[in-house]
Amino acid sequence: MRYSFFALGALVASAVAAPSAKYVLHEKRTTAPPGWYKTTSLESHNVLPMKIALTQSNMDKLEEYLMEVSHPTSDKFGQHWSSKKVAETFAPSKETIETVRNWLTSSGIAPERITLSQSLGWLNFDATVEQAESLLKTKYHTYQHSSGKPHVACSEYHVPEHVKQHIDFITPTVHFDAKLSPPKDDYNLKVKRGNPTAATGTKVNPGIAKSIGAPGSASLPKKGASVNIFGFGSDLSKCNQFITPDCLRALYLIPPVLTSNPRNSFGIVEYTPQAYLQSDLNMFFANFSKNQVQKTPIFASIDGGVDQTQAQGFQYNGESDLDLEYGMTLVNPIKVTLYQVGDVVEGASFNNFLDAIDGSYCTFEGGDDPTQDAPYPDPYPYPGAYTGPENCGGFAATKVISTSYGYNEADLTPFYEMRQCQEYAKLGVQGTTVLYSSGDYGVAGNGGQCIDPTTGQYNNGTSGKFNPSFPGTCPYITSVGATQIKPGASITQPEEACETVIYSGGGFSNVFPMPSYQKSAVQSYFANYNPPYGADRYNNSRMTRGFPDLSANGANYVVAVDGTFGLVFGTSASCPVVGSIITIINEARADIGKGPVGFINPTIYAHPDIFNDITSGGNQGCGTPGFQAVPGWDPVTGLGTPNTLKLLKLFILMP
């Protein structure tokens, strides 16, 4: 939500009297947020820019629509929707628009003063304070922030009973989303304490979402030793120590790519200040993909996203270099789109990215969370601040989107996560495969954080409840874990769960119920390999989403970073590899006139035989061995690693 409140003058109230109606409470705030203080009431003639967020239609059918185009037994498989159809299907109904509009006009708001937004999600009008207070049965006051910023709000408001179901929320009312410029020492993504809580009772810190790309973020890949790659070439005998593109092609039977169909596309998302160096890409390509030297990704700058070069080092370049070096090499000659999100001052969150590829998401269920997501135009008066408009729409979603970043599920509120998860379902309906890395700390959260069972807060990671990742637990994305070649083994031998430097993130959600497509696999896991932990360790209800869905190698990647080759570890590596494989499958389908595979989970769970089952290794954390890899699906490596030729054969035959 983006708005400001200033006196604009006086409006003449209409003489039409509102009919009698039973009013009910719609929203209420018991106290003002920290730092805000009520000062004075507003003069009745001051004018407020009123905005009513209308309830979207058919959200209760979203999963049904997704399964229709994604389930392998559906006669509508592959019949993905256009963005126009998605917008029309979930837009507020005509009944909703007219019910709210009639309430406004019958309450004295002249019809010509009411406008419907282009997204169909908002009704906008100006009203005097007197009109707004009468309309909403409330009292407005001016609030002052300790920084000096003013804000207009009320403590509660009411709407007619028959109108309530058609309204999501109204502004200005109880929401405090005024943009605040921090003092100098708060610059560059530092966070303050907040009051909201996660599903586990963990206190949610403001700003955690938009700091995902900050140097030192625990979801970034891990750095190993420097290496001399002389003589590597296509030698596969060293793959247990040094992973190269040829190792991955051999491990997962990835075929060469011969075409670049314009209907196909692959996107990798990076969050500023994370950035790639072209000199690193050239160095990698010169050794492993010679015809790509000087090749660059298609650059899509979102909310001031910039491939910054001022700050360099592994903590700034490791993630982007890793993602692009392997993603671009494996799908060559298919072009890769780089979505660079956020400026160098604010950074950005996953919501900021989703806003850019779906303009309706900017306002869905109240829009972005001002305590978590970066506000644009950037209100911070520092060099590099993006002063252009917030990107709401205008960017196309690629057919595959790979993101190697992630939060703890306990970092954010359930409402925040469920809202975002629904957007991933909408992308799936449109035929986009959304991939997220599952995390690098086993059953623990980023940085090895676990949850104290008494206080609900993070501890030092040696005990406590397991801490699942997000969006890995969203049932509408594909979560990618990590494996490794066993020490001393060859690429022809089975891999094991990654236990070198990192441990594959996996477990069970505390927010999302178990989706139908994985019910059989997860129930079989519990029936045959029930973990030796109780509810004091994890959500053992057997009714919640399990992750990851699948895995790929995540250890010993040879990566060029800042002019030096070194080893890199993490699900940050495995995620773009899986993204590359799905892109290659989409290429084969496009070449015979078929569409992208879209949301793959229902299909892969129905055909577990297309994976290399991983049956050894674990994902230790929180003072425990964690879960263990076992035959079939498990919360360490999912269904296993991809056999690309089997995946190709399956998906080529599907509609």
N, C-alpha and C positions, 0 to 999 in steps of 0.2 A: 504494500500500500504506500502511496506517495501523495501527500497533500500538505498544504499549509493553511494557516488560519489568520486572516487579517480582516479588519473592518473594511468593507467595500462601499459603504453608503447605506441607504435605506431603500427597501422595497415596499411597495404598497400592497398590503394584504388584500386578497380577494374577499368579496363579501359572501361567498358561498359557505354555508354552514356545514360542518361535518355531521353525518348521521351518527346516532348513538351506536356504539359497538363495545363489546367486552374487550378490554385491554389486558394483556398478560405480559409478564416480565420476559424480556428477550435476552439481555446481557446485563451483568452486574460486576462491579469491581469493588471489593471491600476496602482496599487501601491503594494509594498511589504507589507506583514503582519507586525504588530507592532513588533519592536525589530530587524527587519532584514534590512540590508543596503547593497546596491550594492557596490562592491569594484572594481574588475578588470575583464577584459575579459579573456577568457581562451586561452591558446596556442593551435594552430590548431592541433597539433599532440597528444594531450591528448585524452584518450579513455573514452567514456561514455557507461555504461550498459543500453541500450535502451530497453524499454518494451512498447508494444502496446496492450492496452486492446481492445479486439474485441467486437463488438456489439452482444448481445445475440439474439437468434431467438425466435419468437412466444410469446414474452412478452405481446403483444396486445391480445393474446388469453388466458391468464392465468385465468381470471375470468370465461371464458367459460368452460375451463377444470375443474375448481373447482366445478362449478355448475353441470357439467355432473355426477360427482361422489358423490355429496352432496345433490342435490335436490330430495325430496321424489317422484316426478313424473318422474324422469329420468330413462330410462331403463338401464342406466349404474350406478345406485346408488350402492355405496359400492365397485365398481370395482377400488379400489385405485391403484395408480401407485407405482412401485418400485423406489428407489432412482436412479437406473441406467436409467430408462425411463425418469425421471425428468431431469437428467443431459443431456441426449441425446436430449431431446425435446427442451431445452432452450439453448443448446450450440450454439456457432456461426455456421452459415451454411457453407457448403463447399465453396459456392460462396464467402462468406465474407473472409474466410481464404485465398483462392486463389487470390482474388482481391488484398488484402493487400500484400500478398507474392510477387505477380507479380510486384506490384509497387516498392517494395524494391529491387528486383533483377534487374529490368529495370533501377533503379537509382544507381546501382553500388554495391549493397550489395550482396556478393556471397551467393548462395543458402546454402552452407554448414555452413555458419555462422548463419543461421536463425533456431531457434528451436521453436516448438509448445509446450506449457505447457501441463501437464497431464490433467488439467481441460479443455483443449481446448480453454481457454479464453484469452490466451496471446501469442503473438509472441515476442520472445526475440532475441536480437543480440547486439554485441558490435560495436560501430562506433567511429571513431575519431571525434573530435569537428568539424573539417572541413566538414566531411561527414554529420554529423547530421544537421549542419547549412544549408548546401545545400539541404538536404532532406526536411527540414521543413521550409525553407525560413525564418530563424530566426537568432538571435545572442545570444550566451550564455555568462553569466557572473558568477563570483563567488560572493555569498552573504555571509555576516558575521552577525551572531546573536550577540546581546549584551552579551550573555554568552560565546562567543568565538567560537561557533559551526559554521563551514563552510557549504555551500550548493550551489549546481549548479542549475541554473534556467534561464529561459528566460521570457520575458514579454508577448510574444505572439508567435503563430506558425501557419503554414498553411499546408494544405494537398490538393492533387488533388480533384477536385470537384466530380469525379466519385468514389473516395475512401471514402469520408467523412461519408457517411451513414453506412459504415462498421466499423468505428472506434469510440470507446467510448472516450478514451483519450490516451495520450502518456506521458511517463515519461522517463527521467527528462524533464520537461517543466515549466509550470506555477505553479505547485503545490509545496507547502512548507510543507512537512510532515517529515522533519528531526526530529529525536528523541532528545529531549532536557532534560538534567538532571537539575532539579530545585535546587536553593539554599536550604540550610537546613530548612529555615523557611517556605518553600512551601511544605514540606514533609507532607504526609498523607492526600491527597485528597482535599487540599485547591484549590480554583479556581481563575483564573484571568479573567479580562474582555475581551470580544471579540466583533467583529463587525457584524457577521451574525445576521439576524432577523427572527423571527417566522412569521407565517401567519398574526398575529395581529399587527405586527410591534414591538413586544417586543424584546429587545436586548437579544441575546442568549449568555449565559456565557459558556466559554470553561470549560470542565470537569464535567458539570452537569450530563451527562449520566453515567459516570463511578463512580460517587459518590453515586449511588443509595442505596448501602448498608451501607453507613457511619452512625455511631451512631448519632441520632438526625434527620435523614432523615424523612421528614413529611409523607412519605407513609408507615412508619412502624406502627404497631398496637399501641393502646393507653392503658396505664396501669390504672387499677382501684384499688379498695381496696383489701387487703389481706383477705382470707376467711379460716374458719375452716370447712373442708369438712366432719367431723365426722358425720356419720349417713346419708350421702347423698345416698349411694348405688344406687338403681334404682328408688328412690322416684321421681316421676314426678310432684309432687305438687309444687315443688320449682323452676320449669323451668323458671318462669317469672323473677326470681332473679339470678338463677345460671344455665347456660347452660352446660350440660354434653353430652357425646356421646349418652346416652340413650334418652335424651331430643330430640336430632336431629333425632334419629331413629323413635321416636314417631311422631315428627312434620312432617317428610317428608316420612313416611312409608318406611323406608330403611330396606330391608330384611337382615337376616344374610347371610354371605358369607360362602359357604361350600366347595369351591374348589379354587385352585390356578393354573389356566391354564397357561402353559409356553408361550402361544401365547399372553397373556395379560400383560400389564405393566402400571405403574403409576409413573410419575416423578414430583418431587417438586424442584423448582429452588431457590437457596439461593445465596446471593452475599456477599462475604467476606468484612468486618470482622464479619458479622452476622453468628452465629454458634449455634449448639445445644449442650447441655450437656447431656451425657448419664445418669448421675445421675438424671436429671430432667425427662427424658423419663421413667426411671425405677420407679420413684416416681409416675408418672401419671399412668403407666401401672399397678402398684401394686394395685391401687384403681379402675381403670376402664377397664382394659383388662389384667387380671392376667397372662395369658399364653404368654404375650409378654415381660415380664420382661427380661432384658438383650438383647432383640432383637434390632438390628441396621438396618438402611437403607442400601441399596446398595450404596456405595460411589463412585461417579464419579467426580474426580478432574479435573477441566478445568482451564488451564492457571495458574497452581500453587494453585488452590483452596484448602484450608485447613480448617479443623474444629478446628479453633484456640480456645485455652482455656486461653491464657494469659490475655485477657481483658474479664471480666465477668460483668453481670448486665443486667437489662431489655433491655437497649439500644443495647446490643450485642447478647442477647440470646432470647429475647421475641418473635421475628418473627419466628426463626427456631424452637424453642420449640413448639410454637402454631401450626405451619404447620404440623410438624411431629407427634405430640401427637394425633392430630385429624385425620390427613390423614392416618397414620398407623393403628390406632384403627378401623376406620370405614371400611377399606378394608381388615382387617385381615381375612385370612392368606395370602392374596396377598402381595408380597414384594413391597416395595416402593423404587424407585431410588432417591437418593439425588444428584442433580447436584450442586456442590459447585464451584462457578465461581470466579476467581481472587485471587491474592495473598494478603497478609496483607499490602503491600505497595501501590499498584496501585488501588486495587479494580477491578471492571469490569462493563461493560454495557450489555444491552440485546444483542447488536451486538456481543460482545465477546462470549456469549453463542451460538448464532446462527451460528457463524463461526465454532464452535466445532461440531455441528451436521450436518452441510452442508459445506464442504470444498469449494464449488464453490462460496459461499456467501462472502468468504474472498476477492474476486476480483470483485464481481458483482458491476457494475456501479461505479467503482473506489475503491471498498473496504471500509474498515472502515474509519471513520473520525478521523484523528489524534488529532483533538482538543477536541473530545468527548469520544472516545473509548480508552481503556487501551492498550498501546503498549506492546507486548511481543516478545522476551525476555524483561524483565523489565529493563529499562535503569537507574533506580534509585539505587544508590549505598548504599542501606540500608539493615539491617538484615531482612530476610524473603522475599527478592526480588526473584521472579521466573526467573531463568536464562535459562530455557529450551526453546524449540521452541514454537512459537505460535501454539495453537491447531486449525488447519484448517482441519475439518473433523476428523474422528476417533471415534466419539461418536454417538451411535444410539439414535434416538428420540423415547421416549416411546409413547404409544398409547394415553395417556392423559398427558398434561404438565400444571401444575398449578403454576402461579407466582403471589405472593402477594405484588408486588412492582409496582410503576408506576410513570410516569413523568406528568407534565403539558404539554398539547399540545403546549403551548407557550414557553416551555423551549427549543425547538428544531426547526430546520428549516423544512419546508415542504418537501424538498428533502430528508433529513435524515429520516423522518417519512414514506414517501411513499416508499422509498427503503426497509425499514424494514418491512413494511406492506406486500409488495409483497412476502417476504420470508415466512411470516405466511401463505399466500395463497398456496405456494409450500408445506408447511407442511400439510395443509389441503388436498391437492391433494393426498398425500401419506397416508392419513387416521389418522392423528394426530389431536386430539382436543386440541386447545390452549386456555387456560383460563387466564384472567387477572382481578385483582380486579379493581373496578371502581373509588376508592378514598373515602376519609373519611370526606370531607369538603363540601358536598352538591354541589351547583353550583359553588363554589369557587375552586381554585386550592389547591395544597399541602400547608399546613400551613395556609389556609384561604386566600391565595393571589387572588386578583382580578386585572383587567386590567384597567388602566386609559384610558378613551376613547379619551383623547386629546393627551397624550404622547405615549400611547401604552405600558407603563411600568407598573410593578406591584405596587400596592398601599397597604394600611394597611388592606384591606379587608372589609371596611365598606361601600364601594360604588364601582361603576365601572362595567365593563363588566364581565360576567361569564367566568370561566376559565376551560374548559373541560380537561379531562385527556387523556394521551396517554400511552400505546397502546389501551386504552379503546375505542377510536374513530376509530381505524382501523376496516374496515368492515369484515376482514377475521379472527378475533378472537372473542371469546365469552366473553363479559364483564359482570362481576358479581357484583351486588349491595348488599345492606344490609337491613335486616328487623329486627324487634324485637317482642317478645311477649308483648302484651299490659300490662302495670302495673296492677297487680292484676288479670290478666286473666289466663286461663288454656291453655294447649297445644291444646285443641280441638277447641279453638276459633281462628278466623282469626288474623293473624299477622298484623302489620302496618309497614310503612317505619321506619327505625331506626332513632330515635331522642334522643338517650341516649349516651352522650359523643361524638358520631360521627354522621354524616349525610351522607346518601348514595350518592356517587358521581353520577352525571347524567346530561345530557344536550344534546347539539348538536355541532358537529364538525365545526371548521373553516377551515379544510383542506380537508376532505374526503366527496365525494358525497354520497347521500343516496343509499344504495344497494337495488337492486330490491326485495330481499326477505323480507325487512321490510317496503316496500313502502306502502302497504295497511294498516298496523297497525299504522304507523306514520301519514298517511293522515287522518285516522279515529280519532286519538288523536287530531289533529289540528281542524278537523271539529266539534268535540263535546266538546273539552275542551281547546280552544285556550288560551295560557298563556297571562296574562295581561302586557306583556313587549314588547318594541320595539327593533329596531336594535341597540339602544344604550346600550342594556343589553346583547343580545345574537344574534346568527346567526338565524334570524327568516325568512330566505328565504324559509323554508320548503323543501329544496333540499339537505340537508346534513345529514350525518349519525347521528342517535340518539342512545344514550346509557343510561343505561346498557341494556343487553338483557334479563337477569333474575336476581334473587336475592336468598339469603339464610340468615339465622339469622346471625347477626354480633354484638350482644351485650351480655355482662355478661358471657363470656366463662370462665370456670374454667380451669386454666392452671398452670402447675408446672414450675416455673422459678426460677433458683438459689436457689433451696431447699425450696421454699415457694409456697403455692397455692395462687393464686390471680385471680382477674377478668380482662379480656382482651377484648378490643373492636376493631372493624374495619372490613372493607371488606377483610382485611388480613385473617380473620377467615372464612368468607363466601366462599371465592374462593376455598380453598382446600376441603371444604365440597361438593361443586358442583363437583369438580374433583373426589372425592371419589364416588359420585353417578354415574357419567359417567363411571368410572372404573368398578363398579358393573354391569352396563348394558353391557359393553364390555365382562365381564366375562361370563354372561349368553349367549351372542351371540357366544363366543368362544366355549362354551361347546356343542353347536349344530352345530359347524363347520362353523360359519359365522365370518366375519371380524369385525373390530372395526367400531363405528359409524362415526368417523372422524369429519368433520366440521358440527356441529349440527344446526347452525342458520337457514338454509333454512327449515329444518324439524320442528323446534320448532315454528317458526313463522307461518307455515302452520297448526299447531295443538296447538293453545293457550289453548285449553281445558285441556291439560295435566298439567297445572299449577294451583296453588292456587292464584287466583287473589288478589292483594293487593290494597285496595281502600281508605286507610287513611294514613295520615302522609305526610311529605314534606321533601325537602332537602334545607333548608335555606342557605343563603350565600350572600355576597356582599351587605349587608344591605337590603335584600329582603327576603320574605318567600320562595323564590326559586320556584321550580315546585311542583305540588301536585300529590300524587298517586290517580288514578282514575280507573274506570272500563276499562279493556283492557290494552294495552301497555301504559306505561308512562315513562318519563325520570327521574324516581326516583327509581322504582323497576323493570322496564322492563315488561316482561310478567307475573311476579310473582315468587313464590317459587315452587320448583319441587314437584310433587306427583310421587315418585319413581315407584310405582306400575303401574301407568298409562304410565310413560315413558318406563318402561320395556315391557309392553304389546305392545306398539306401535313399538318400535325398534326391538323386537323379531320377529314380523311379516314382517318386511322389509327385502329385499334381503341381 
